[in-house]
């Protein structure tokens, strides 16, 4: 079984029976200078793995010949190759099952191919297997802010933020490690902070944390300091 990584161009195995989805993923992967290897079934995926090493597997849960969960369980019995699940279901229990089986990430359909490739790059970096030429030798920042479009990118993926979430996160990005109280965050983000309750900040922080975890379920950079407030770690 050729799962060891010993080649330069990163090979991404796409196990997806819907041709249109597979083609979109393959195009996005190849645009990022990685090689796309396609298999519409678990059986053909086994053949692709036998033919050569892969660096990451994009795996659909609903395959025609076998559950993606079962395929992942079998792969995990012999390899730690990174796996990203794709599913048409959005149930939290499905996501938990996939991660507990050893998947590295989980995306629900429909999804952005650009976000998927950003997650692929993030996982390859965490596994010490970065794509050659990624960032021209410089590490990609954890966060980047586009002030013109009021967009924040996390690990290369654009976050869909409300104006309050954007303002709070942008403030913490400018002051990494600094603890901000609810009042400080509210005074910065809200036009009329006196008209809102401080617990409103907690609600927006919870939603913001969920959006960050949708990109990277492992990294916990937005932290609660009980009795003080919230801070952002960028050293993770």
Secondary structure by P-SEA (a helix, b strand, c coil): cccccccccbbbbbbcccaaaaaaaaaaaaaacbbbbbbccaaaaaaaaaaccccccccccccccccaaaaaaaaaaccccbbbbbcccccaaaaaaaaaacccccccccccaaaaaaaaaaaaaaacccccccccccccccccccccccbbbcccccccccaaaaaaaaaaaacccccccaaaaaaaccccccccccaaaaaaaaaaaaaaaaaccccccccccccbbbbbbccc
